[in-house]
Amino acid sequence: MCWGATAPIFMSVSADLYKGKIYGLIYGLIEGGISVAGALGAWVAGSIFDRSQSYQAAFMLVIIVFLLSICIVWIAALRKYRSA
């Protein structure tokens, strides 16, 4: 249910920021990155749990990565709209 709610966000943000002939390539790279990060994220969370017997550190890492991604998209959007 969560992926269904967030999947359109990736498409709309990338379409807003990167229009043009290579949009398909850019979106493909984004989806590939999401797939790799999803696989690595599950492994890292499992590794953290194995070492600490708690998911608290894994959840903190997820929150940090989410905040970092928000900042990166915000910076990219500001750069795009300032140049336009």
C-alpha positions in Angstrom: 0.0 0.0 0.0 2.8 2.4 0.8 4.7 1.8 -2.5 1.4 2.4 -4.4 1.1 5.8 -2.7 4.7 6.9 -3.2 5.4 5.5 -6.7 3.8 8.4 -8.6 5.9 10.8 -6.6 9.1 9.5 -8.2 7.7 9.9 -11.6 6.2 13.3 -11.1 9.3 14.8 -9.4 11.7 13.4 -12.1 9.3 14.6 -14.9 9.2 18.1 -13.4 12.9 18.4 -13.0 14.2 16.5 -16.0 12.1 17.1 -19.1 13.3 16.2 -22.6 14.5 13.4 -24.8 16.5 11.6 -22.1 13.8 11.5 -19.5 13.3 7.8 -20.0 17.0 7.2 -19.3 16.9 9.4 -16.2 13.7 7.7 -14.9 15.2 4.3 -15.6 18.3 5.2 -13.6 16.1 6.4 -10.7 14.1 3.2 -10.7 17.3 1.1 -10.8 18.7 3.1 -7.9 15.5 2.5 -6.0 15.7 -1.3 -6.6 19.4 -1.5 -5.5 18.7 0.7 -2.4 15.7 -1.4 -1.5 17.8 -4.6 -1.6 20.7 -3.0 0.3 18.4 -1.4 2.8 16.9 -4.7 3.8 20.3 -6.2 4.2 21.6 -3.3 6.2 18.6 -3.3 8.5 19.0 -7.0 9.1 22.7 -6.6 9.8 21.9 -3.8 12.3 19.3 -6.0 14.0 21.7 -8.9 14.2 24.2 -6.8 16.0 21.9 -4.8 18.3 18.8 -7.0 18.6 16.8 -3.9 17.9 15.5 -2.1 14.8 15.8 1.3 16.5 19.1 2.2 14.8 17.8 1.0 11.4 14.7 3.2 11.7 16.9 6.2 12.7 19.1 5.5 9.6 15.9 5.4 7.4 14.8 8.8 8.8 18.2 10.3 8.1 18.2 9.0 4.6 14.6 10.3 4.0 15.6 13.8 5.3 18.7 13.7 3.1 16.7 12.8 0.0 14.2 15.6 0.7 17.1 18.1 0.9 18.6 16.8 -2.3 15.3 17.1 -4.3 14.7 20.5 -2.8 18.2 21.7 -3.9 17.7 20.3 -7.4 14.3 21.9 -7.7 15.5 25.3 -6.5 18.4 25.1 -9.0 16.0 24.2 -11.8 13.5 27.0 -11.1 16.2 29.6 -10.5 17.7 29.0 -13.9 14.3 29.2 -15.6 
